[in-house]
Amino acid sequence: MTFVGLQNLEQLRTIQWGAKWLWDIQFPEGPAEFQEWFPATDVTENLWTLETHPITAGYGTYEVPLGTTLFNISVTFVDDVYQSINEWLDNWVNVEILGSGKYIASLEKAVKQVNIAKLTGMKKQVSLHSYWVFPKGAYNWEGSSASDPDTGTVELIVAGTISKENFTL
């Protein structure tokens, strides 16, 4: 009888397992301190979404691919003492996108570039994704009596991807 599963524990030791902390993010048009690569505290990158449609055939119900929905990226970061990211986000939304209450910018003028690199434990790049994004929803600053770092979370909607040949790194 041939065993098809795990032969021995050595098989597991030969795999270099990924880790959630092996990545960097970059906002090329962001505040000076954040235009270089930095590790935000959390990033959720939607790599794909596939909607399905149920079809009833005979006595069974099956699902077939239908399409996709919006992609989003959620970024949680620690801001500096000058609240550089807070100010940058505020200017991006209230001045650049909402025109200080006078207009709403076109998609072309509303988007900014974000780059996300995934790394190995030796900081070797495994993948690099670059997107055109714009913020969605509300952004709230929270104060506290605790000595925690000043963090913020922003949801970004992906309006397009940037090919590797056109990255501005």
Summary of the structure (lengths in Angstrom):
residues: 169
radius of gyration: 21.1
end to end distance: 54.7
largest distance: 75.3
contacts: 372
relative contact order: 0.19
helix: 18%
strand: 37%
